[in-house]
Amino acid sequence: MSSFRKSISPKVAFALVSFFLGELGDGLNIFQGIYLVTLGWNEGSVGIALSIMGFTALIVQTFAGDVIDKTHFDRRAFLSMASAATAFSASAILFVHEGNEDHTLMFSTKVIEGISSSFIAPCVAALTLATFGPDMFDEVMASNIFWGHVGATASALLAGLAGYVMYPDIKYCFLVIGFSALMAVGGVQLLPEGDPLMGRGLQSTHHSDAAAGNGTLDGEVGASAVAGDMKNGDSKTVYFNMEQQSAPLDEGEENMVSSYWSVFADRKTVVLCATGFFFHFANANVLLVLGELMGGDNDDGSVKRTAIPLIASAIVLAQLTMSGATYAGDSLTKKGCGRKPLFLAGLMTLPIRCALIIFWKDAGDSWLLSTQILDGLGGGFFGLLHPYIVNDIAFGTGRFNVLMGLTASSFGLGATLSNLLGQMIVEKMGHVASLSGSLVLSVIPIVLFSIGMPETYGQRGNVQNKVMNNDVEIVRSGMGQLV
């Protein structure tokens, strides 16, 4: 296995794993909802089942990030277990019986799915940072996100095709989840473990700088090392050899970790959490409203067969656009474009999208479907810049993954409230009122981010972070360990 791992480029291995993890994403939730309605579930029960996962993840994500930061276990094992548990719990829908009485299986497995899925993103981010270091993190993370979107596209296409062909018995379209889980778990074995310290956002003190800039921020040592190894045909072994040199955390290294408060109370952290909360509060319900405007129901309340390809097309169009936005954002970043203009560009797509849906609500499905391009642009830039900005803020503090979890929880809270309140407004006041509310709310994150967030490009691991660490160490020396 070791020799085979050496023959695979680490970047390719991460891309493969990201592709299959993308197929495990919650894009199939909407098809699960359709299937449960065909079994006789009412809309309220379906809404609860699909919301339980979100509420559970909302609670667990910050904790999961903290666990991934502190763990002494191989993060690849965490990723394999989380992927398998997510797939098995999501596949439990195959065993749901007809009728609207027994909800225990779905409700319990959605809790498990919410817990396990909360570990996937921090594991991937930690392993990426541990393997490639801070200088190559953006490039490789962009590749991971790109292939995740491609995987989500493939998943939606397969599910939509299977659902349309087998309608109304569409349960076998969920077999794609199990297949993706098996492939993801197998692909994880190809990933290097990397530097455990670097994976939590600390500069390495034990490892050489030979692997992609690990332990250095100027990039010259890492870049020249990798370039030299590529000329000698050894670039694929650099990352594998690095994990063989791994040393366990010692007390001195733990003392390098900043306090939770110093990271969570940072102005940039607060602004990012608030911006993401309001963006998702305005955004999450829009796709539901769009689906309701496009699809239509049968007399019994179930979704029409013709709505399935429309729903799949909406997901696919958004994911394809996200892939393009990820590629464009990565290219612009490499050319020196800052985080702030790209992030703001993503935020500004939402009010335009809401306005167009309101204007085109009676224009036909094709016009409504085209607004998903804006969803893809906004989601693509947001999803790409999120880990970039978190790493800019947290690198050097040892709190990278817990901050990823905290921000994800903030975003999830906004999305959960959006679906809950947005659908209540639809029921009481109609689709236009709900979309108008999203339109007004979508202005808040633009104002917050433009005024409150400084540019973080080029600030990763800067003197400010080092000073913060030194301050924490001084406090520890006088008062004992705080962390």
N, C-alpha and C positions, 0 to 999 in steps of 0.2 A: 504493500500500500504506500510505503514511504517513497519508493522509487517512482510510482505512478503520480503521486502528489508533486514530486519534483518536476515531472514532465509537463505539468499544467501551470500556465501563468496564473499567479494569484489574482490578477485583475479579471481574467476570464472565469476563474472559479467563483469569484464574488458575483460576476454578472449572471452566471448560470443559477446560482442559489437565489439571487434577487428575482430572476424571471419566475421561478417556481413559487417563491414566496408571494410574488405579485398575484399569482393565480389563487393563492389562499386568502386574498384580501376580501373585505366585506362587500365587494361588488355583487356577489351572488345573494346577498340578503334580500334584495328586492324580488328575486326569483323564489326564494324561500317563502316570502310573503304571499306571492301568487299561488304557490302550491298549497299552503295551509288554508287559504280561502277555498280552493277547490275541494279540500277535505271537509269543509263545513265549519271552519273556524270563523268567528265574527271578526270584524275589523279591530275591535278593542283588544281581543286576545292576541291577534297578530301583532298589534302595536306594542303590547307589553313584552311579548317574546323577543321582538327585534330590539327593543329598548334595553332589555336586561343586560345584554352584552355591553352596550355603551355605558350604562351606569356602573357596571362592574369594572370595566377598563378605566373609567373615570377615577374610581377609588384606588385602583391598583397601580396605575402607570408610574406615579412618582416613586412609590415603594419599589417597583420593579427596577427602575433606573438606579436607585440607591443600592439594591442588591447586586446589580451588575457592576457597579463601581467597586464595591467592597469585596466581592467574592474572590476566594482563592482557588475556586474550581475552574476548570476549563470552560470558557464561555461558549465554545462550540457545543459542549454537551447541553448547556442551557438552551441553545438555539434549536438543537435537534429535538429535545423533549417538548419545547414550546410549539414547534411546527407540527409534531405528531399529535399532541393533545388538541391543538386547534382544529386539525383536520378530522380527528375522530369525533370531536364534539359537534362540529359542523355537519358531519355525515349522519348524525343521529336522526336527522329528519327523515331518513329512509325508513325508520321504524315507527313513525308516528301513525296511529290508527285513525280511521275516518271518524268524524264527529267532533263536537266542540266540548268534550267533557274532560278528557285526560290531558292535562297540560304539563304534568310533572316532568316528563322526559325532556321536552323542549326547554322549559324554564331552567332546569338544573344544568343541562348541557350548555346553555347560553352563558351561565355563570362561569363554567369551566372555560368556555371559549374566550370570555372576556379576560379572565386571569391569564391564560396561556398566551393569548395574542399580545398582551401588554409587554411581554418579554422579548418579542421578536425584533422590533425596531431598535431598542437599545443594544441588543446583542450584535446586530449587524453593524450599527454605528461604532460600537466599542471595538469590534474585531477589525473594522476598516481602519480606525485610528491607530490601533495597536500594531497593525501590519505595515501601514504605509506612512505613518507619522503625520505631523501637522501640515507639512508643505504639500504633500500629495493627497491629503484628505479630500479636498474639494473636488479634484478631478475624478477620483475613484468613487466618491459618494455620488457624484453626478451620474456616473455610469451605472451604479447600483439603482438609483432612482429611475433612470431611463428604462432599464430592463425590467424593473418592477412594473412600470406602466405598460410595457409591451406584454408582460405576463398577464396583467389584469385585462388587457384587450383580448388576448387569446381566450381567457377564461369566459369573458362575456360573450364572445362569438360562439364558443362551443355550447355554452349554456343556452343562449338564445336559439341556436339551430336545433339543439336537442329538444328544447321546450316547445318549439313550434311544430316539429315533426311528431312528437309524442303527446301533444296536447289532447286531453286535459291532464293525463298522467305524466307529469314532467319530472318525477322524482329522480329518474336515472341521470339527469343532467348534472346532479350533484356528485356523481362519481369522479368528475374532474378534480374535485377537492382531494379525494383520497390518492389519486394518481400523483397530483402535484406534491402532496406531503411526502410520499415515498421518494420522489425525485429530489426534493429539497433536502431531506435527511441524508440521502446518499451524497448530494453535492456538498453538504457541510463538512463531510470527511475530507474534502479536498482543500479546505481553507486552512491557512496557517493560523496558529494561535497568536503569534506576534508578541509584543512586549506588554505584559499585563499592566504595568504602570502607565505606559503610554495610552492604553485603552481606556483609562479613567480620566485622562486629560492631565497627566503629570509628565514632566520631562524626565527621561530615563537617566539613571545614574549608573546602571550596571551594564548596559548594552553598548555595543559599538555603534557608530554612526553610519554603518555600511548600508543600512536598509532604508532607502528612500527618505533620508533626512531624519530618522528617528533620533531624538535627543538633541536636535539642533533646529534652529529656526531660520538660519540664513539660507538653508537649502543647498549651499554649494557643496558641502561634504557629501550629503546624501545623493545629490544629482550626479556628481562626478563618479561616486562609487557605483551607482546603478549603470551609468553610461559605460564605465569600464567593464563591468560584468557582462553587459550586453554584447560588447565587442568580443568577449571571450566565450560567449555562449552560456554564461552562468547566471543570467539575471533571474531565472526561475528558482535557483537554489538559495538566493540571498535571504528571502523571507522564511524559507524552511529552516535554514541554519540558525536564523535569529531566535526561533522559538526553542531551539536546543540549548541556547545560552540563558534561558529565562531563570531568574533567581526569585525566590519568594519575597514577599514584602517584609521589610523589617521595621522596627519601631521608628528609626530615623526617617524612613520614607513616609510612614503614616503621619509624621509630624509636618510633612510638607503640605498636607491637605488643609484647605481653608474651611472655616466654619460654614455651616449651612446658611446662617444669617447673612454673612458677608456676600454670598453669592445670590441668595434669593432677594436681598434688599437692594441689589445693584439696580440703578435706574434703568439700565438697558434691559435687565430681566423683567422688571415691572412693565415697561412699555411693550415689550414683545408679548408678554402674557395677555395684557389688556387688548392689544391690537388683534391678536389671534382669537381671543374670546369674542370680540364684537364682529370680526370678519365671519367666523363660523356661525355666530348667532344670526347674522343676516343671511348667510349663504345656504346652510344645510337644508332648509325647508324648500328652497327654490326648485330643486330637482323633483321633489315630491309633487309640488304644485304643477310643474311642467308635465310630469307623467299623467296627472289627473286631467289636464287640459288636452293632452294628445290621445290618451288611450281610450277611455270610456269603458263602461262595465256592461256585463250581461244583466238580464232582469233579476237574476239571483244574487247580484252583487259581485260575482267573480269577474276577473279581468278577461276581456275578449281575446280570442286567439290572435287577432290582428294586432293587438297591443304589444304582444311579446317581441316581435322584431323591432317595433318602434322603441321599446324600452332598451333592448339590447343595443340598438343603433345609437341611442342617446349616450349610453355608457361607453361604447366603442369610440364614438366621435370625440368625447371628452378625453378619454385616455390617450387616443392618438395625438390630440392637440397637446396634452400634457407632455407626451414624449418629445414633440417638437419644441415646446417651450423649455423643457429641461436641456435639450441639446443647445438651443439658442442661448439660454442663460449661462450654461457652462462655457460656451465660446466667448461670450461677452465678458465673463469673469476673467478668463485667461488673457483678454486684451486690456484688463485693468479697470473694467467697469465696476463701480462700487455696489455694495449690497442695497443701499437705500433706493436708488432710482429703479432698480429691477423689482424690488419688493413693492414699491409704490405702484409700479406699472401693473403688477398682479392685482393689487387691491382695487385699482380704478376700473378693472373690468366688471366688477360686480354691479355697481349702480347702472352701468350701461346695459348689462344683461337684463336686470330687472325691468328697466324702462322699455326695452325692446319686447320682452315677453308680454308686458301689459299692452303695448301698442299692437302687437301681432296676435293677440289671443284668439282672434276670429279669422286669422289669415290663412290657416291651414297648418297641417302637421310639419311640412317641410320647412316653413319659416320658423316655427317654434323649435324644431330640431336644430336649426343652424345656430341658435343661441348657445348651444353646448360648446361651440368653439371658444366663446368667451369664458365659459366655465373651465375649459381645458387650459387656457392661457393663465387665468388667475390661479387655479390649483397647481399648475406646473411651476410657475415662478414661486409661489408660496411654499410648496413642498421642497423645492430645491434650496431656497434661501434659508429655510428654517434650521437645518443642521449646520449650515455655514455660520449663521449668526450665533447659534448656541456655542459652537466651538470657538468663535471669536471671543465670546464672553467668558467661557469656562476653562479654556485651556490654560494650564498652570495652576488651577485650583484643586484638581482632583475630584471635581463634582460635575464632570461633563454629562454622564448618563442620568444622574438624578435631575439635572436641569432639563435634559431632553424629556424626561418623564413629567416634570412639573409643567413645562410649556404644553406638552401634549394633553395633559389633564385640563389645562385652561381652555385649549381649543375644543376638547371633547365636551366640556361643560356648555360652551356656547352652542355647539351642534345639537346637543340633547335638548336644551331649552328651545332652540329654534324649531325642531321637529314637534315638540310638545305644544308650544304656544302658537306656532304657525298653523298647525292643523286645527287648533281650537278656533282661530280666527277664520279659517276657511269654512268651518262648520257654521259659525255664527254670522259671518259677514261676507263670505265669498272669496274667490281666488284673487280678485283684483285688490281687495283690502289687504290680504296677506302679503302679496307682492309689493304693495305700496309701503307696508311696514318694513319689509326687507330693504327696499330702496332707501328709505330714510336712515335706517340703521347702518347701511353700508358706507355712509359718509363718515361715521365716527372713527373707524380704524384708519381711514386716510388722514384725517386731521391729527389723530393721536401719533401716528408714526412719523408724519412729516414734521411735526413740532417737537415731539419728545425723544426721538431716537437719533443719536449721533451716528455718523458713518463708522462702521466697524471694520471695513476692509483694510487689511494691513495691520490691524491691532492685535492679532492673535498672539498670546503669550507676551504681551508688552510689559513695560516696566510697571504699569499700574497693577497688573496681576502679581508680579513679583513682590512689590511693596506690600500688597494685601497678605501674601503668604508670610512675609517676614513679620508683619504685625501680629498675625495669629500665633506664630512661634514664640514671640516675645510674651504674649499673654499666657501661653501654655507654661513657659518657664517660670512665671510668677504665680500662676493659679492652678497648675496641673493641666491635665489633658481636658480639652473642651470637646473633642470629637472622639 
